[in-house]
Amino acid sequence: MTDDLLSTAVAAAQAGAAIVSRYFRHGGLEVRAKAENDFVTQADQESEAAVVEVIRRRFPEHRILAEEGGGAGVGSGEYQWLIDPLDGTTNFLQGLPVYAVSIACRRGDELLAAVIQDPEGKNLFTATRGGGAFWNGQPMSVTSATLRNSLRGAFLATGYPFRALSTLDLYLAIFRDVFHYAKAIRRCGSAALDLAYTAAGVYDGFFEFRLSPWDIGAGILLVREAGGVVTDLDGGEDFFASGNIVAGGPAVHRDLLAAVRRHASEEAVERVNPFRSPAAEPVGR
């Protein structure tokens, strides 16, 4: 079954990627603001429609949770697809070739298959539960403890909480702490790609607040199948409910989580930024 799910996810991601690639750096793109500094384009919407069509054709009974709402209310089975048809929309709008299509399928609380397609970089990241994680067909793994056994000298990724500005002081306290240890901290503008490259051992770790299920569904499975650890700010499993995530190789995750915990917790973030996740249920291991 997981092979069928993965092949469907790959086909769907490629269908979506073909559309967003066609619109990239296109002068006539229609853009609408969903909220301040948060945009949706016809590329997002058409990509999502193409992704949903592929999935519906193969699994009409499956439920769908997609960023732009495509496929909502259809399907009643135990399987659910998490779809981000264009992760990194601001990069896309600015002409920065750092964006992706992210798709994951879960059954209950188990992630089963994941695909992140990077159209401009021609990178395809895939994973299945118990089947490992792959980058363009080659096995990948998180940074091992022999290469990085602490946060010192780590190469990290993050995302700024622009949708949750009330958490900024908590976030900056963590950033300042981590900055003293890390070799470098990057902000590429796509959580999906941040997690994919963490799974590949390019980044040693990643942290961010208030992400949506479709932002991180595929990336979580990639990191875990690549031997990494993914938790919420308390070291637990509620990242899909809270949108808060800490990921990395085991040693880096341990130290990164400790740094996060010196300044923030799930309760502290909720206190300054009450949040209702669109996820109907948490996703575990």
Residue pairs with C-beta under 8 A, 6 or more apart in sequence:
1 112
2 112
2 113
2 128
2 129
2 130
2 131
3 128
4 58
5 79
5 105
5 112
5 113
5 128
6 113
6 115
6 126
6 128
8 54
8 55
8 58
8 59
8 105
8 113
9 103
9 104
9 105
9 113
9 114
9 115
9 126
10 115
10 117
10 124
10 126
11 54
12 50
12 51
12 52
12 54
12 55
12 83
12 103
12 115
13 51
13 101
13 102
13 103
13 115
13 116
13 117
13 124
14 117
15 50
15 51
15 53
15 54
16 47
16 48
16 50
16 51
16 85
16 86
16 101
16 103
16 117
17 47
17 101
17 117
17 119
18 50
18 119
19 43
19 46
19 47
19 50
20 43
20 44
20 47
20 85
20 86
20 92
20 99
20 101
20 119
21 119
21 120
23 29
23 41
23 42
23 43
23 46
24 43
24 92
24 95
24 97
24 119
24 120
25 95
29 41
29 42
29 43
29 93
30 41
30 42
31 39
31 40
31 41
31 93
32 39
32 40
32 41
33 39
34 40
35 163
37 90
37 162
38 162
38 163
39 89
39 90
39 93
40 68
40 89
41 86
41 89
41 92
41 93
43 86
43 92
44 67
44 68
44 85
44 86
44 89
45 68
45 70
45 85
47 85
47 86
47 101
48 66
48 67
48 68
48 70
48 83
48 85
49 70
50 85
51 66
51 70
51 83
51 85
51 101
51 103
52 64
52 66
52 70
52 71
52 83
55 62
55 64
55 71
55 81
55 83
56 64
56 71
56 74
59 77
59 79
60 75
61 75
61 76
61 77
61 79
62 75
62 77
62 79
62 80
62 81
62 105
63 74
63 75
63 76
63 77
63 79
63 80
63 81
64 70
64 71
64 72
64 74
64 75
64 80
64 81
64 83
65 72
65 80
65 81
65 82
65 83
65 213
65 214
65 278
65 279
65 280
66 72
66 81
66 82
66 83
66 84
66 85
66 214
67 83
67 84
67 85
67 212
67 214
68 85
70 83
70 85
71 81
71 83
78 107
78 108
79 105
79 106
79 107
79 112
80 105
80 106
80 107
80 280
81 103
81 104
81 105
82 102
82 103
82 104
82 105
82 106
82 213
82 214
82 217
82 218
83 102
83 103
83 214
84 100
84 101
84 102
84 103
84 192
84 212
84 214
84 215
85 101
86 92
86 99
86 100
86 101
87 99
87 100
87 101
87 102
87 190
87 191
87 192
87 193
87 214
87 215
88 96
88 98
88 99
88 100
88 188
88 189
88 190
88 192
88 193
89 99
90 189
91 97
91 98
91 99
91 188
91 189
91 190
92 99
96 189
97 120
97 121
98 120
98 188
98 189
98 190
98 193
99 118
99 119
99 120
99 189
99 190
99 193
100 116
100 117
100 118
100 119
100 190
100 192
100 193
100 196
101 115
101 116
101 117
101 119
102 115
102 116
102 117
102 192
102 214
102 215
102 217
102 218
102 219
103 114
103 115
103 116
103 217
103 218
104 111
104 113
104 114
104 115
104 217
104 218
104 220
104 221
105 111
105 112
105 113
105 114
106 112
106 217
106 283
108 281
109 281
109 282
109 283
109 284
110 129
110 283
110 284
110 285
111 129
111 217
111 220
111 221
111 224
111 283
112 128
112 129
112 221
113 126
113 127
113 128
113 129
113 221
114 125
114 126
114 127
114 128
114 217
114 218
114 219
114 220
114 221
114 222
115 124
115 125
115 126
115 218
116 124
116 125
116 192
116 193
116 195
116 196
116 218
116 219
116 222
117 123
117 124
117 125
118 124
118 125
118 193
118 196
123 135
123 136
123 196
124 135
124 136
124 137
125 133
125 134
125 135
125 140
125 196
125 199
125 200
125 218
125 222
126 133
126 134
126 222
127 133
127 134
127 199
127 218
127 221
127 222
127 225
127 226
128 221
128 225
129 221
129 225
130 225
131 225
132 139
132 225
132 226
133 139
133 140
133 141
133 199
133 221
133 222
133 223
133 225
133 226
134 140
135 196
135 200
140 199
140 200
140 201
140 226
141 199
141 200
141 201
141 226
141 227
142 198
142 199
142 200
142 201
142 204
142 223
142 226
142 227
142 228
142 248
142 249
142 250
143 154
143 201
143 204
143 248
143 249
143 251
143 252
144 201
144 227
144 249
145 249
145 250
145 251
147 201
148 154
148 204
148 249
148 251
148 252
149 251
150 181
150 251
150 252
150 255
151 178
151 181
151 182
151 205
151 252
151 255
151 256
151 259
152 181
153 181
153 182
153 183
154 181
154 182
154 183
154 204
154 205
154 248
154 252
154 255
154 256
155 182
155 183
155 184
155 186
155 202
155 203
155 204
156 178
156 182
156 184
156 185
156 186
156 203
156 204
156 205
156 206
156 207
156 256
157 185
157 186
157 187
157 188
157 194
157 197
157 198
157 203
157 205
157 206
158 175
158 185
158 186
158 187
158 194
158 206
158 207
158 208
159 187
159 189
159 191
159 194
159 208
159 211
160 171
160 187
161 167
161 168
161 171
161 208
161 209
161 210
163 210
164 209
164 210
164 273
164 275
166 272
166 273
167 209
167 210
167 264
167 269
167 272
167 273
169 272
170 209
170 263
170 264
170 268
170 269
170 272
171 209
171 264
173 262
173 263
173 264
174 207
174 259
174 260
174 262
174 263
174 264
175 185
177 259
177 262
177 263
178 185
178 207
178 256
178 259
179 185
181 255
181 259
186 203
188 194
191 206
191 208
191 211
191 215
191 216
191 219
192 215
192 216
192 218
192 219
194 203
194 206
194 208
194 219
195 206
195 216
195 218
195 219
195 220
195 222
195 223
195 247
196 218
196 219
196 222
197 203
198 204
198 205
198 206
198 219
198 223
198 228
198 247
198 248
199 219
199 222
199 223
199 225
199 226
199 228
200 226
201 226
201 249
203 248
204 248
204 249
204 252
205 246
205 247
205 248
205 249
205 252
205 253
205 256
206 245
206 246
206 247
206 248
207 245
207 246
207 247
207 256
207 260
208 244
208 245
209 243
209 244
209 269
209 273
210 242
210 243
210 244
210 269
210 273
210 275
211 243
211 244
211 245
212 243
212 277
212 278
213 240
213 277
213 278
213 279
213 283
216 239
216 240
216 245
217 240
217 283
219 247
220 230
220 239
220 245
220 247
220 283
223 229
223 230
223 247
223 248
224 230
224 285
227 249
227 250
228 247
228 248
228 249
228 250
228 253
229 247
229 248
229 249
229 250
229 253
229 254
230 239
230 245
230 246
230 247
230 253
231 237
231 239
231 245
231 246
231 247
231 253
231 257
232 238
232 239
232 242
232 244
232 245
232 246
232 266
233 242
233 244
233 246
233 257
233 260
233 261
233 264
233 265
233 266
233 269
234 261
234 265
234 266
235 257
235 261
236 266
237 282
237 284
237 285
238 266
238 282
239 245
239 282
240 277
240 279
240 281
240 282
240 283
241 277
241 279
241 282
242 266
242 269
242 270
242 275
242 277
243 275
243 277
244 266
244 269
246 253
246 256
246 257
246 260
247 253
248 256
269 275
